[in-house]
Amino acid sequence: MTSLGKAHMKTVGAFQAKTQLSQLLDRVEKGETVTIRQLIDEGRRY
């Protein structure tokens, strides 16, 4: 917790979450909020 009483928040991409899942779960267990986002390459066309 910060001195203001708010928990830390972290945003990670899906690949980072996949490769660092254990570390991210440890952070969540300590009260941190972790958001996992799917990053989309806007320059890519399908």
C-alpha positions in Angstrom: 0.0 0.0 0.0 1.1 3.5 -0.6 1.2 6.2 2.0 -2.2 7.3 0.7 -3.7 3.9 1.4 -4.2 2.9 -2.2 -3.0 -0.4 -3.6 -0.5 -0.4 -6.5 -1.9 -1.3 -9.9 0.0 -2.8 -12.8 -1.0 -3.4 -16.4 0.7 -6.0 -18.5 0.3 -7.5 -21.9 -0.9 -11.0 -22.5 2.6 -12.3 -23.5 4.2 -10.8 -20.4 1.5 -12.3 -18.2 2.1 -15.7 -19.8 5.8 -15.6 -19.2 5.6 -14.0 -15.7 2.5 -15.6 -14.3 4.0 -16.8 -11.0 5.4 -13.4 -10.2 2.2 -11.7 -11.1 0.2 -14.1 -8.8 2.6 -13.3 -6.0 1.9 -9.6 -6.4 -1.9 -10.2 -6.5 -1.6 -12.2 -3.2 0.1 -9.2 -1.6 -2.9 -7.0 -2.6 -1.7 -5.5 -5.8 -4.2 -5.2 -8.7 -2.9 -6.6 -12.0 -4.7 -6.0 -15.3 -3.9 -8.2 -18.3 -4.5 -6.6 -21.7 -4.4 -8.0 -25.1 -2.3 -5.5 -27.0 -3.4 -5.1 -30.6 -1.1 -3.8 -33.4 -3.3 -1.1 -35.0 -1.1 -1.0 -38.0 -1.9 -4.6 -38.9 -4.7 -5.3 -41.4 -6.6 -8.6 -41.7 
